[in-house]
């Protein structure tokens, strides 16, 4: 068995309510709170519609629009503060014993601007000026020296997120995808989904800084994070986060939701994928992760103590790794996917369990969700992006050609 049954000694006793958050942040933190006027509370920030009845004067319309603009700006300040608090530089020293070995390669404001410039020019198919290209070349050289620390390859992300959306459509990912399915005669849609997700994680194990920058400069995720950070140049703390690559099967990655010090919910990270053996180990995995959370919950230096944790569990050693922290809250999840849960009625997810806001922000009971039965292929197909649909169709065509070749005299 991959995971052994939990011994009686491992059972968690009832714990007292946590103390209030420490008033002084650990000295290692570099975060500077974005300026927010007044005693603004996050849950009080609301966007209001501008305009009004037909009889509204121009002055009133301008005043209403100005007020809405100020409220939107204040909301963006709060979101930026929550995003920056979840950056790896802010929590790594507090949790380094339970995450991957990590080193940093700093990105200057000017280098960040150059990265955004290249992304936007590539999108609009415009030429890249020589001075911008020189900045990128110097950045590649600097990053390569940092990556050489891990000769077997490493995983590189921005302070906040990775460029995995770029890797999905890359040639490297496609080759790995085809290799993973080479020995399966007629792969199901679930087989293909598992293979593409494995492939794009494997494609992120890199040794060449030029490959990293190629991915970063074609990633919408990276670009949007840099654009947000550049709005606050005085609080700039962006780095290439270079991490030792630890291969763990994707079915052992999980997303947890913490609200006010409490782990409210847990689910498998890769929603819409069915792993037949996962249900057998669900109870043990739940115990392992909840035990880890109790060990780290008072160490997490996030002011609101409301955030998302992505965990990985090594199925052989049962060692738990914190992959990353992400912002979370009552405003559209703060941009973080609720995975197998729903925050809103019309969020595009398969409506299998209704809206789950009461679990996060109400009195709903803790839940651990996994896909415990096969998912109908028509439901899986609906959530595929066009790149994956095209890739899966190309695989079917390749297999058809092989069948014809094998059947010919």
Steps between C-alpha positions, in 0.01 A plus 500: 500500500621848419376648824476306825217528749531769758616377841314592816796713605450720193142594582457871565353604840250781530692828481411821683402806302803673349641814660462830318756569225837635617520877508852506359583340166814282475807714419558310173187646339547770241137579439381859505127547511353685207348834608128474570320814612321498834415192702391309190414136562523251219151362539358853495645590161234483232486614139199717428328561170543848358230699332147545622156620401464697180462824695847477664707811437841485335659606829328214684603254231863612523488478880352147484760387245782651706375325813479167316853550364634568849324193640638285216850635567465427871384147421800448273729621779351244738529221242864592433572491873351151531683379188835635621457339843470161330821549298753232584759748627261594779449151643790280390723557806208422734413174322825392335502168689179390326557626145748453215852639517484845345733780392421835338614694197381862539313679222540878491215735414667575165534127426134452592401778261710338225325164554156662472614692192618182325178314586283780363711542187490126434121505538468783248781360279711814533883502486696512826736799539869425545518653850211284621655188345833582670321523836342157442835348396666629818209362703547157340869503589426597860230234539722227353758551777227446759354194325842333485463445876272205411688299233219243464253768399268727693156655502491878448201722578433865563455615861128430468435246223657273238490520121314170468247650259787551254635148544161348408537583132879459474675245280671354806163429662358342184793262465469385862123462455540273197769295681279447806219356288718304255423163663125553550314363201177699530538762771181638654444872538588459869831334398576793270418756768725329752779477242485868395504617861796273579674620182474870570639453853787288368563767234565752776808310623764708324875566494515777239412859601421588140222238501368649823484850356336368183223353715469807722479740207211305346305452826187706564521406870852639535416813302190583706693451827781728381253765383337503846837516679618786276207710618679513837869561411581625852393161638673295228628160621486276192743211450555190297431233760733209418401176673640151517281276284341218702294265279172405670206344312239765423224302672674574831463878469223660704353846557396613849295806597580680825267765645586667831756237604264211421541244220148517359532272197740280303483344154714346231683769304430359154124519480314310229762220508410157635778305671356154581735424790467837677178415684674206671743739669268797555470465879874462552580797275248712689664411833851575371409841361293609798783404732739709290261794509483495880880515502523803272183703553652735762815547289335633186572876487183608318322782680143389431579130562274430202681335210535190283768234552608264225643179645683202351528166680781261406316165473812302592634691800179683597703821524285808453613799293340841485514589132378857540260735675241703309274792596140416579197692616140595445565696180491251212742276694765776464580355159581154640300209362276327756573176307227244582294757691273777372495858629231620262200350322617583149873436513519259205555189712299183476207561734522179702482627856365853486669807641746437786538847653360375830798263534753781470318798648214350700432215737541215248688189615856423379513297177770308315401439137650277237362367174391159633338366183561530124392832350283492185715591202255760373545691827879473480496618137306817591777632723783448249676799347533508120872414514430177687211406271726546199776298665266214591356494147852487355576200722191320371607567142850367571352184652269454198801518270686242711201264489481525121874441470485197727202358311649546154679203330 
